[in-house]
Amino acid sequence: MRWFRLRALLTVNLVLFFVFLIGLVLTGHAQDNAELTDHGQPTQTLGQYVGSSSFGEAVFENWESEFLQMGMYVLLTAYLVQKGSAESRPIGETTPQDEDPRDHRTDRGAPWPVRHGPPVVLKLYENSLAIAFGLVFLLSFWLHAVTGARSYSQEQQLHGGTAVTTWGYLQTSQFWYESFQNWQSEFLAVAAIVGGSIYLRQRRSAQSKPVHAPHSATGA
């Protein structure tokens, strides 16, 4: 129980991810088969659906927007402030995150890149969170385009149209419609938590200011 308690936040989120992913698989499989039946096409097994472009597009289209949101959130909160928000850096104050890791090479327990890493490794490491989110976003963006092109082509052919390449799909309004409908909601959610945390509270949450803190207090 102690092991779980110390890792509960990550563990619970991963469990919820897999629960909802299974839900996506089951409902997506049923929806795709219903559409295939409507067009007089043979249905797919569950395994065929998981390997299909339709499933891939549904997954990567959403991963793309989520990692764009998180990567931008990491970068924006590093350089921009919002008075009164728990999500903002304190205004006019330095924080431990501002400290140069090169001054902590002898700290016990400091990560290997800080204690022993060459300059280029440390430079990458001190920006590694945003870099990682950015790389996953780019990979998801490309996989969305690849799987979306196949799914779009299949849909076109079912209605007597022609297939498109991945590059061709990137130039369609359909691809950008799918992206923008997700991107706009991600940044609305970020704006909601940044603005909401000015006036609203959640006791015990690291994303909230203390309940007794004044609205003008900035940072958690």
Secondary structure as GFF3:
##gff-version 3
##sequence-region A 1 220
A	DSSP	alpha_helix	2	38	.	.	.	ID=ss1
A	DSSP	alpha_helix	46	50	.	.	.	ID=ss2
A	DSSP	alpha_helix	53	79	.	.	.	ID=ss3
A	DSSP	three_ten_helix	96	98	.	.	.	ID=ss4
A	DSSP	three_ten_helix	101	104	.	.	.	ID=ss5
A	DSSP	alpha_helix	112	115	.	.	.	ID=ss6
A	DSSP	alpha_helix	119	125	.	.	.	ID=ss7
A	DSSP	alpha_helix	128	158	.	.	.	ID=ss8
A	DSSP	alpha_helix	166	170	.	.	.	ID=ss9
A	DSSP	alpha_helix	173	199	.	.	.	ID=ss10
###
